[in-house]
Amino acid sequence: MKPTFEKDAVQAAAEARLQSAISKLVCKKNVLNFGKNEVIFSQGDPADALFHIQEGRVKLSVVSAGGKEATLSVLGAKDLFGLGCLSCQRRRLGTATTLEPSELIRIDRDNWVKALREQPELFEAVLAHLSNRNIELQKDLCAQIFDHSEKRLARVLLKLTQFGGEHPEPVVIPKISHDTLASMVGTTRSRITYFMNRFRERGFIDTKRGVMVHPSRLSAALQDE
């Protein structure tokens, strides 16, 4: 089967509606710029706002009571995060950190709730966005249960190439340590190093200038399994 890089039309339309609705809430004071590796909020901080990524990539992580850190996800342009503030959550359950220079829109919880009530198109767009996110989480859970760790790593690398639009051409992904990749995949750092070397030898990635992923080759390899 030939790998495809066409974004689902329904998902693309939902993202466009969400972007349009959010643009109506933007003012200069809530557009924030962060450098690489800056903390946006920390675990335990007040959950009083949510964020929309305009540019860049953000890592969401959590630390257990025993001090062990796990990376929950890496988000890119057009993603929302911090949505727990819309429920009964009053403190952040995790930490958000930029992986590269990023531009975010910060929207206070009360303003967001008011906008949802007054703008049906925003409510519908957010619902569609959350539905798509839920589908992705279900896919990730199935992969975590059924796929071997090398295949899970391949899926993580593919996701990292697709923020802001899917790409059939080679893409340089942000620098992410093997420890972080290990926590995302659910394996050890040594296994990540081993698999990354295998991917390089098979031509799926190039590590001469950072990590350059060849999405079409990696996608085709996943489909051949």
TITORVEX-298485 format. One record per atom (N, C-alpha, C, CB): x, y, z; residue in three letters. Coordinates in steps of 0.2 Angstrom, whole numbers, padded with zeros to 4 digits, always signed. Glycine has a CB too. Example, Ala and Ser with C-alpha at 12.3 -4.5 7.8 and 13.67 -1.06 7.14 Angstrom:
<pts>
+0066-0028+0039ALA+0062-0022+0039ALA+0066-0016+0039ALA+0057-0022+0045ALA+0064-0011+0035SER+0068-0005+0036SER+0064+0000+0039SER+0070-0003+0029SER
</pts>
This chain:
<pts>
+0004-0006+0000MET+0000+0000+0000MET+0004+0006+0000MET-0005+0000+0006MET+0003+0011-0004LYS+0007+0017-0005LYS+0005+0022+0001LYS+0005+0021-0011LYS+0010+0024+0005PRO+0009+0028+0011PRO+0006+0035+0009PRO+0015+0029+0015PRO+0001+0037+0013THR-0002+0044+0011THR-0001+0049+0016THR-0010+0043+0010THR+0000+0055+0014PHE+0001+0060+0019PHE-0004+0066+0018PHE+0008+0063+0017PHE-0010+0064+0016GLU-0016+0068+0016GLU-0019+0068+0022GLU-0021+0066+0010GLU-0020+0074+0025LYS-0024+0075+0031LYS-0031+0074+0030LYS-0023+0082+0034LYS-0034+0070+0035ASP-0041+0069+0034ASP-0045+0075+0034ASP-0044+0065+0040ASP-0050+0076+0029ALA-0053+0082+0027ALA-0058+0084+0033ALA-0058+0081+0021ALA-0061+0080+0036VAL-0065+0082+0042VAL-0061+0085+0048VAL-0069+0076+0045VAL-0055+0081+0049GLN-0050+0084+0054GLN-0048+0091+0052GLN-0045+0079+0055GLN-0046+0092+0046ALA-0043+0098+0044ALA-0048+0104+0044ALA-0041+0097+0036ALA-0054+0102+0043ALA-0060+0107+0043ALA-0061+0109+0050ALA-0066+0104+0040ALA-0061+0104+0055ALA-0062+0105+0062ALA-0056+0110+0065ALA-0062+0099+0066ALA-0050+0109+0062GLU-0044+0113+0065GLU-0045+0120+0062GLU-0038+0110+0062GLU-0047+0121+0056ALA-0048+0127+0053ALA-0054+0131+0057ALA-0050+0127+0046ALA-0059+0128+0059ARG-0064+0131+0063ARG-0062+0133+0070ARG-0071+0126+0063ARG-0058+0129+0073LEU-0055+0130+0079LEU-0050+0136+0079LEU-0052+0124+0082LEU-0046+0136+0074GLN-0041+0142+0073GLN-0045+0148+0072GLN-0037+0140+0067GLN-0050+0148+0068SER-0054+0154+0066SER-0058+0157+0073SER-0059+0153+0061SER-0060+0152+0077ALA-0064+0154+0083ALA-0059+0157+0088ALA-0068+0148+0086ALA-0053+0154+0089ILE-0048+0156+0093ILE-0046+0163+0092ILE-0043+0151+0094ILE-0045+0164+0085SER-0042+0171+0083SER-0046+0177+0085SER-0042+0171+0075SER-0053+0175+0087LYS-0057+0181+0089LYS-0056+0182+0097LYS-0065+0179+0088LYS-0052+0178+0100LEU-0051+0179+0107LEU-0044+0182+0108LEU-0052+0172+0111LEU-0040+0183+0103VAL-0033+0185+0103VAL-0032+0192+0104VAL-0029+0183+0097VAL-0028+0194+0109CYS-0026+0201+0110CYS-0019+0201+0111CYS-0030+0205+0115CYS-0015+0206+0111LYS-0008+0206+0112LYS-0006+0204+0118LYS-0005+0213+0111LYS-0009+0205+0124LYS-0007+0203+0130LYS-0007+0195+0131LYS-0011+0206+0136LYS-0011+0192+0127ASN-0012+0184+0128ASN-0008+0180+0123ASN-0019+0182+0129ASN-0004+0184+0119VAL+0001+0180+0114VAL+0008+0180+0118VAL+0001+0184+0107VAL+0010+0174+0119LEU+0016+0173+0123LEU+0021+0170+0119LEU+0015+0169+0129LEU+0028+0172+0119ASN+0033+0169+0116ASN+0038+0166+0121ASN+0037+0174+0111ASN+0040+0160+0119PHE+0044+0156+0124PHE+0051+0154+0120PHE+0041+0150+0127PHE+0056+0153+0123GLY+0062+0151+0120GLY+0062+0143+0121GLY+0069+0154+0123GLY+0067+0140+0118LYS+0068+0133+0119LYS+0069+0131+0126LYS+0074+0130+0114LYS+0066+0125+0128ASN+0067+0122+0135ASN+0064+0127+0140ASN+0074+0120+0136ASN+0059+0131+0139GLU+0056+0135+0144GLU+0050+0132+0147GLU+0055+0142+0141GLU+0049+0132+0153VAL+0043+0129+0157VAL+0037+0134+0156VAL+0045+0128+0164VAL+0032+0132+0153ILE+0026+0136+0152ILE+0022+0136+0159ILE+0021+0133+0146ILE+0021+0130+0162PHE+0018+0129+0168PHE+0021+0122+0171PHE+0010+0129+0168PHE+0021+0122+0178SER+0024+0116+0181SER+0018+0112+0185SER+0029+0119+0186SER+0020+0106+0186GLN+0015+0102+0190GLN+0014+0105+0197GLN+0018+0095+0191GLN+0007+0106+0198GLY+0006+0109+0205GLY+0004+0116+0204GLY+0011+0108+0210GLY+0005+0119+0199ASP+0003+0126+0198ASP-0004+0127+0197ASP+0007+0129+0191ASP-0007+0133+0198PRO-0014+0134+0198PRO-0016+0133+0190PRO-0016+0141+0200PRO-0022+0129+0189ALA-0024+0128+0183ALA-0030+0133+0181ALA-0027+0120+0182ALA-0027+0139+0179ASP-0032+0144+0178ASP-0032+0147+0170ASP-0030+0150+0182ASP-0029+0143+0166ALA-0029+0145+0159ALA-0028+0139+0154ALA-0025+0151+0157ALA-0029+0139+0148LEU-0027+0134+0143LEU-0023+0138+0138LEU-0033+0131+0140LEU-0020+0134+0133PHE-0016+0137+0129PHE-0017+0134+0122PHE-0008+0136+0131PHE-0016+0138+0117HIS-0016+0136+0110HIS-0009+0137+0106HIS-0022+0139+0106HIS-0007+0132+0103ILE+0000+0133+0100ILE-0001+0136+0093ILE+0004+0126+0100ILE+0002+0141+0092GLN+0003+0144+0086GLN+0009+0142+0082GLN+0003+0152+0086GLN+0014+0142+0085GLU+0021+0139+0082GLU+0025+0136+0087GLU+0025+0145+0079GLU+0028+0131+0085GLY+0033+0127+0090GLY+0030+0120+0092GLY+0034+0131+0096GLY+0034+0118+0097ARG+0032+0111+0100ARG+0033+0111+0107ARG+0036+0105+0097ARG+0028+0108+0110VAL+0028+0108+0118VAL+0027+0101+0120VAL+0021+0112+0120VAL+0031+0099+0125LYS+0031+0093+0129LYS+0027+0093+0135LYS+0039+0090+0130LYS+0023+0088+0136LEU+0019+0087+0142LEU+0022+0081+0146LEU+0011+0086+0141LEU+0024+0082+0152SER+0027+0077+0156SER+0024+0077+0163SER+0034+0078+0157SER+0025+0072+0167VAL+0022+0071+0174VAL+0028+0068+0178VAL+0015+0067+0174VAL+0028+0069+0184VAL+0033+0066+0189VAL+0029+0063+0194VAL+0038+0072+0192VAL+0031+0056+0195SER+0027+0052+0201SER+0030+0055+0207SER+0029+0045+0199SER+0026+0052+0213ALA+0028+0053+0220ALA+0035+0051+0221ALA+0023+0050+0224ALA+0037+0046+0217GLY+0044+0043+0218GLY+0049+0047+0215GLY+0044+0036+0217GLY+0047+0052+0211GLY+0052+0056+0207GLY+0054+0054+0200GLY+0059+0056+0211GLY+0050+0049+0198LYS+0051+0046+0191LYS+0047+0051+0186LYS+0049+0039+0190LYS+0050+0053+0180GLU+0047+0057+0175GLU+0045+0053+0169GLU+0051+0063+0173GLU+0039+0055+0167ALA+0036+0051+0161ALA+0034+0057+0156ALA+0030+0046+0162ALA+0035+0056+0150THR+0033+0061+0145THR+0026+0058+0142THR+0038+0061+0139THR+0021+0062+0143LEU+0014+0060+0141LEU+0013+0061+0133LEU+0009+0064+0145LEU+0016+0067+0131SER+0015+0068+0124SER+0019+0074+0121SER+0007+0069+0122SER+0020+0075+0115VAL+0023+0081+0112VAL+0018+0084+0107VAL+0029+0079+0108VAL+0016+0090+0108LEU+0011+0093+0104LEU+0014+0099+0099LEU+0006+0097+0109LEU+0011+0100+0094GLY+0013+0105+0089GLY+0008+0110+0087GLY+0015+0101+0083GLY+0009+0114+0082ALA+0005+0119+0080ALA-0002+0117+0079ALA+0007+0122+0074ALA-0007+0121+0082LYS-0014+0120+0082LYS-0017+0116+0087LYS-0016+0118+0075LYS-0012+0114+0091ASP-0015+0109+0097ASP-0017+0114+0103ASP-0009+0104+0099ASP-0021+0111+0107LEU-0023+0114+0113LEU-0021+0110+0119LEU-0031+0115+0114LEU-0019+0113+0124PHE-0017+0110+0130PHE-0019+0114+0136PHE-0009+0108+0130PHE-0019+0110+0142GLY-0021+0114+0148GLY-0028+0114+0149GLY-0018+0121+0149GLY-0032+0109+0146LEU-0039+0109+0146LEU-0042+0106+0152LEU-0041+0104+0140LEU-0038+0104+0157GLY-0040+0101+0163GLY-0043+0107+0167GLY-0034+0098+0167GLY-0041+0113+0166CYS-0044+0119+0170CYS-0052+0120+0168CYS-0041+0125+0168CYS-0054+0116+0163LEU-0061+0117+0162LEU-0066+0112+0166LEU-0063+0116+0154LEU-0062+0108+0169SER-0066+0103+0174SER-0065+0105+0181SER-0063+0096+0173SER-0065+0101+0185CYS-0064+0102+0193CYS-0057+0103+0194CYS-0068+0097+0197CYS-0052+0102+0190GLN-0045+0102+0191GLN-0043+0109+0193GLN-0041+0099+0185GLN-0040+0110+0198ARG-0038+0117+0201ARG-0030+0117+0201ARG-0041+0118+0207ARG-0027+0112+0200ARG-0019+0112+0200ARG-0017+0108+0194ARG-0016+0109+0207ARG-0012+0110+0191ARG-0009+0106+0185ARG-0007+0099+0187ARG-0003+0110+0182ARG-0009+0095+0183LEU-0007+0088+0185LEU+0000+0086+0182LEU-0012+0083+0182LEU+0003+0090+0177GLY+0009+0089+0174GLY+0012+0096+0172GLY+0008+0085+0168GLY+0018+0095+0169THR+0022+0101+0167THR+0022+0101+0159THR+0029+0100+0170THR+0022+0108+0157ALA+0022+0109+0150ALA+0029+0113+0148ALA+0016+0113+0147ALA+0033+0110+0144THR+0040+0113+0142THR+0040+0114+0135THR+0045+0109+0145THR+0043+0119+0132THR+0044+0120+0125THR+0050+0116+0123THR+0045+0127+0123THR+0050+0113+0117LEU+0055+0109+0114LEU+0059+0114+0109LEU+0053+0103+0111LEU+0056+0119+0107GLU+0059+0124+0102GLU+0056+0131+0103GLU+0059+0121+0095GLU+0058+0136+0101PRO+0055+0142+0101PRO+0048+0142+0099PRO+0059+0148+0097PRO+0043+0144+0103SER+0036+0143+0102SER+0032+0150+0104SER+0034+0138+0107SER+0027+0150+0100GLU+0022+0156+0101GLU+0015+0153+0103GLU+0021+0160+0094GLU+0013+0155+0109LEU+0007+0152+0112LEU+0001+0157+0113LEU+0008+0148+0118LEU-0005+0155+0113ILE-0010+0160+0115ILE-0013+0157+0121ILE-0016+0160+0109ILE-0013+0162+0127ARG-0015+0160+0133ARG-0022+0163+0134ARG-0010+0162+0139ARG-0027+0158+0136ILE-0034+0161+0137ILE-0036+0159+0144ILE-0038+0157+0131ILE-0038+0164+0148ASP-0040+0163+0154ASP-0046+0158+0154ASP-0042+0169+0158ASP-0047+0154+0160ARG-0052+0149+0160ARG-0059+0153+0160ARG-0052+0145+0167ARG-0060+0158+0163ASP-0067+0161+0163ASP-0068+0164+0157ASP-0067+0167+0169ASP-0063+0167+0153ASN-0065+0170+0146ASN-0066+0164+0141ASN-0059+0174+0144ASN-0063+0159+0142TRP-0064+0153+0138TRP-0071+0150+0139TRP-0059+0147+0139TRP-0073+0149+0145VAL-0080+0146+0147VAL-0085+0151+0144VAL-0081+0145+0154VAL-0084+0158+0145LYS-0089+0163+0142LYS-0089+0162+0135LYS-0087+0170+0144LYS-0084+0161+0131ALA-0084+0161+0124ALA-0087+0155+0122ALA-0077+0161+0121ALA-0086+0149+0125LEU-0090+0143+0123LEU-0097+0144+0124LEU-0087+0137+0128LEU-0099+0147+0129ARG-0107+0148+0129ARG-0110+0153+0124ARG-0108+0151+0136ARG-0106+0158+0122GLU-0108+0163+0118GLU-0107+0161+0110GLU-0105+0169+0119GLU-0102+0157+0109GLN-0100+0155+0102GLN-0101+0148+0100GLN-0093+0157+0101GLN-0107+0146+0098PRO-0108+0139+0096PRO-0103+0136+0091PRO-0115+0138+0093PRO-0100+0140+0087GLU-0095+0138+0082GLU-0089+0136+0086GLU-0094+0143+0077GLU-0087+0139+0091LEU-0081+0138+0095LEU-0083+0131+0099LEU-0080+0143+0100LEU-0088+0131+0102PHE-0090+0124+0106PHE-0090+0118+0101PHE-0097+0125+0109PHE-0092+0119+0095GLU-0092+0113+0090GLU-0085+0112+0088GLU-0096+0115+0084GLU-0081+0117+0087ALA-0074+0116+0085ALA-0070+0112+0090ALA-0071+0123+0083ALA-0071+0115+0097VAL-0068+0112+0102VAL-0070+0104+0103VAL-0069+0116+0109VAL-0076+0103+0102LEU-0079+0096+0103LEU-0076+0092+0098LEU-0086+0096+0102LEU-0075+0094+0092ALA-0072+0090+0086ALA-0065+0089+0088ALA-0073+0094+0080ALA-0061+0094+0090HIS-0054+0094+0092HIS-0053+0088+0097HIS-0051+0101+0094HIS-0057+0089+0103LEU-0057+0084+0108LEU-0058+0077+0106LEU-0061+0086+0114LEU-0063+0076+0101SER-0065+0070+0099SER-0059+0067+0095SER-0071+0070+0094SER-0055+0071+0091ASN-0050+0069+0087ASN-0044+0067+0092ASN-0047+0074+0082ASN-0043+0071+0097ARG-0038+0069+0102ARG-0039+0063+0105ARG-0037+0075+0107ARG-0046+0061+0107ASN-0047+0055+0110ASN-0046+0049+0106ASN-0055+0055+0112ASN-0047+0050+0099ILE-0046+0045+0095ILE-0038+0043+0094ILE-0048+0046+0087ILE-0034+0048+0094GLU-0027+0048+0094GLU-0025+0044+0100GLU-0024+0054+0093GLU-0028+0046+0106LEU-0026+0043+0112LEU-0027+0036+0112LEU-0029+0046+0118LEU-0033+0034+0110GLN-0035+0027+0109GLN-0030+0023+0105GLN-0042+0026+0106GLN-0028+0026+0099LYS-0023+0023+0095LYS-0016+0022+0099LYS-0022+0027+0088LYS-0014+0027+0102ASP-0008+0026+0106ASP-0009+0021+0111ASP-0007+0033+0109ASP-0014+0020+0115LEU-0015+0015+0120LEU-0015+0008+0116LEU-0022+0016+0123LEU-0018+0007+0111CYS-0018+0001+0107CYS-0011-0001+0105CYS-0022+0001+0101CYS-0007+0004+0103ALA+0000+0003+0101ALA+0004+0001+0107ALA+0003+0010+0097ALA+0003+0004+0113GLN+0007+0003+0119GLN+0005-0004+0121GLN+0005+0008+0124GLN-0001-0007+0120ILE-0002-0013+0122ILE+0000-0019+0117ILE-0010-0014+0123ILE-0001-0018+0111PHE+0000-0023+0106PHE+0007-0022+0102PHE-0006-0023+0101PHE+0009-0016+0101ASP+0015-0016+0097ASP+0022-0017+0101ASP+0015-0009+0093ASP+0027-0019+0097HIS+0033-0020+0100HIS+0037-0013+0101HIS+0038-0025+0097HIS+0042-0012+0105SER+0044-0006+0106SER+0047-0002+0100SER+0049-0006+0112SER+0050-0006+0095GLU+0053-0003+0089GLU+0048+0000+0085GLU+0057-0009+0085GLU+0042-0003+0084LYS+0037-0001+0081LYS+0034+0006+0084LYS+0031-0006+0080LYS+0033+0006+0091ARG+0031+0011+0094ARG+0035+0017+0093ARG+0030+0010+0102ARG+0042+0016+0093LEU+0047+0022+0092LEU+0046+0024+0085LEU+0054+0019+0093LEU+0045+0020+0080ALA+0043+0022+0073ALA+0037+0027+0073ALA+0042+0016+0068ALA+0032+0025+0076ARG+0026+0029+0077ARG+0027+0036+0080ARG+0020+0026+0080ARG+0031+0036+0085VAL+0033+0042+0089VAL+0037+0047+0084VAL+0037+0041+0095VAL+0041+0044+0080LEU+0045+0048+0076LEU+0041+0051+0070LEU+0051+0044+0073LEU+0036+0047+0068LEU+0032+0049+0062LEU+0027+0055+0065LEU+0027+0044+0060LEU+0025+0055+0071LYS+0021+0060+0074LYS+0025+0066+0074LYS+0018+0058+0081LYS+0031+0066+0076LEU+0035+0072+0077LEU+0037+0075+0070LEU+0042+0070+0080LEU+0036+0072+0065THR+0037+0075+0058THR+0030+0079+0056THR+0039+0070+0053THR+0025+0077+0059GLN+0018+0079+0056GLN+0015+0085+0059GLN+0014+0074+0056GLN+0018+0089+0064PHE+0015+0095+0067PHE+0015+0100+0062PHE+0019+0097+0073PHE+0010+0104+0061GLY+0009+0109+0056GLY+0008+0107+0049GLY+0015+0114+0057GLY+0006+0101+0048GLY+0005+0098+0041GLY+0010+0092+0040GLY+0007+0103+0036GLY+0007+0087+0037GLU+0010+0081+0036GLU+0015+0082+0030GLU+0005+0075+0034GLU+0021+0078+0030HIS+0026+0079+0025HIS+0028+0073+0022HIS+0032+0083+0028HIS+0028+0072+0015PRO+0031+0066+0012PRO+0039+0067+0012PRO+0028+0065+0005PRO+0042+0073+0012GLU+0049+0074+0012GLU+0052+0073+0018GLU+0050+0081+0009GLU+0059+0072+0019PRO+0062+0072+0025PRO+0061+0078+0029PRO+0070+0071+0024PRO+0061+0077+0036VAL+0059+0082+0041VAL+0064+0082+0046VAL+0052+0082+0043VAL+0067+0087+0048VAL+0071+0088+0054VAL+0067+0089+0060VAL+0077+0093+0054VAL+0067+0084+0065ILE+0063+0085+0071ILE+0067+0088+0076ILE+0061+0078+0073ILE+0063+0091+0081PRO+0067+0094+0087PRO+0071+0090+0091PRO+0062+0098+0092PRO+0077+0092+0093LYS+0081+0088+0097LYS+0078+0085+0104LYS+0088+0092+0099LYS+0077+0079+0104ILE+0074+0076+0110ILE+0079+0070+0112ILE+0067+0072+0108ILE+0080+0070+0119SER+0085+0065+0121SER+0082+0058+0121SER+0087+0067+0129SER+0087+0053+0121HIS+0085+0046+0121HIS+0081+0045+0127HIS+0091+0042+0120HIS+0082+0048+0133ASP+0079+0047+0139ASP+0071+0049+0138ASP+0082+0051+0145ASP+0070+0055+0135THR+0063+0057+0133THR+0060+0052+0129THR+0063+0064+0131THR+0063+0050+0123LEU+0060+0045+0119LEU+0058+0039+0122LEU+0065+0044+0113LEU+0063+0037+0127ALA+0062+0030+0130ALA+0055+0031+0135ALA+0068+0029+0135ALA+0054+0037+0138SER+0048+0038+0142SER+0042+0038+0138SER+0049+0044+0146SER+0042+0040+0132MET+0037+0041+0127MET+0035+0034+0124MET+0038+0046+0121MET+0040+0030+0123VAL+0039+0023+0120VAL+0037+0018+0125VAL+0045+0021+0116VAL+0040+0019+0131GLY+0039+0014+0136GLY+0044+0009+0136GLY+0032+0011+0136GLY+0051+0011+0135THR+0056+0006+0135THR+0062+0009+0138THR+0058+0003+0128THR+0068+0006+0138THR+0074+0009+0141THR+0078+0013+0136THR+0079+0003+0143THR+0082+0017+0138ARG+0087+0022+0134ARG+0091+0018+0130ARG+0091+0026+0139ARG+0094+0012+0132SER+0098+0008+0128SER+0095+0005+0122SER+0101+0003+0132SER+0088+0003+0123ARG+0084+0000+0118ARG+0083+0006+0112ARG+0078-0003+0120ARG+0082+0012+0115ILE+0080+0017+0110ILE+0087+0019+0106ILE+0079+0024+0114ILE+0092+0019+0109THR+0099+0020+0105THR+0100+0014+0100THR+0105+0020+0110THR+0098+0008+0102TYR+0099+0002+0098TYR+0094+0003+0091TYR+0097-0004+0101TYR+0088+0005+0093PHE+0083+0005+0087PHE+0085+0011+0083PHE+0076+0006+0090PHE+0087+0017+0086MET+0089+0023+0082MET+0095+0021+0077MET+0091+0029+0086MET+0099+0017+0079ASN+0105+0015+0075ASN+0102+0010+0069ASN+0110+0011+0079ASN+0098+0006+0071ARG+0095+0002+0066ARG+0091+0006+0061ARG+0090-0003+0069ARG+0087+0011+0063PHE+0084+0015+0058PHE+0088+0019+0054PHE+0079+0020+0062PHE+0094+0021+0057ARG+0099+0025+0053ARG+0102+0020+0047ARG+0105+0028+0057ARG+0104+0014+0049GLU+0107+0009+0045GLU+0102+0007+0039GLU+0109+0003+0048GLU+0095+0007+0041ARG+0090+0006+0036ARG+0088+0012+0031ARG+0084+0002+0039ARG+0091+0017+0033GLY+0089+0023+0029GLY+0083+0027+0031GLY+0089+0021+0022GLY+0080+0025+0037PHE+0074+0028+0039PHE+0075+0035+0042PHE+0070+0024+0044PHE+0081+0036+0045ILE+0083+0043+0048ILE+0090+0044+0046ILE+0082+0042+0056ILE+0092+0051+0047ASP+0099+0053+0045ASP+0101+0057+0051ASP+0099+0057+0039ASP+0106+0056+0054THR+0108+0059+0060THR+0114+0064+0059THR+0110+0054+0066THR+0116+0066+0053LYS+0122+0070+0052LYS+0120+0077+0054LYS+0123+0070+0044LYS+0114+0080+0053ARG+0113+0086+0055ARG+0106+0086+0060ARG+0112+0091+0049ARG+0107+0084+0066GLY+0101+0083+0070GLY+0098+0076+0068GLY+0096+0089+0069GLY+0092+0075+0069VAL+0088+0069+0067VAL+0084+0071+0062VAL+0085+0066+0073VAL+0085+0069+0056MET+0081+0070+0050MET+0077+0063+0048MET+0085+0072+0044MET+0071+0063+0049VAL+0066+0057+0048VAL+0064+0057+0040VAL+0061+0057+0053VAL+0064+0051+0037HIS+0061+0051+0031HIS+0054+0047+0032HIS+0066+0046+0026HIS+0049+0051+0032PRO+0042+0049+0034PRO+0040+0044+0029PRO+0037+0054+0034PRO+0041+0044+0022SER+0038+0040+0017SER+0041+0033+0018SER+0039+0042+0010SER+0048+0033+0020ARG+0051+0026+0021ARG+0049+0023+0027ARG+0059+0027+0021ARG+0049+0027+0033LEU+0047+0024+0039LEU+0039+0022+0039LEU+0048+0029+0045LEU+0035+0026+0036SER+0028+0024+0035SER+0027+0017+0031SER+0024+0029+0032SER+0031+0017+0026ALA+0030+0011+0022ALA+0033+0005+0025ALA+0035+0012+0015ALA+0038+0005+0029ALA+0041+0000+0033ALA+0035-0002+0039ALA+0047+0002+0037ALA+0032+0002+0042LEU+0027+0001+0046LEU+0021-0003+0043LEU+0024+0007+0050LEU+0019-0001+0037GLN+0014-0005+0033GLN+0016-0011+0031GLN+0011+0000+0028GLN+0022-0013+0030ASP+0024-0019+0027ASP+0025-0024+0033ASP+0031-0018+0024ASP+0024-0022+0039GLU+0025-0027+0045GLU+0018-0031+0045GLU+0027-0024+0051GLU
</pts>
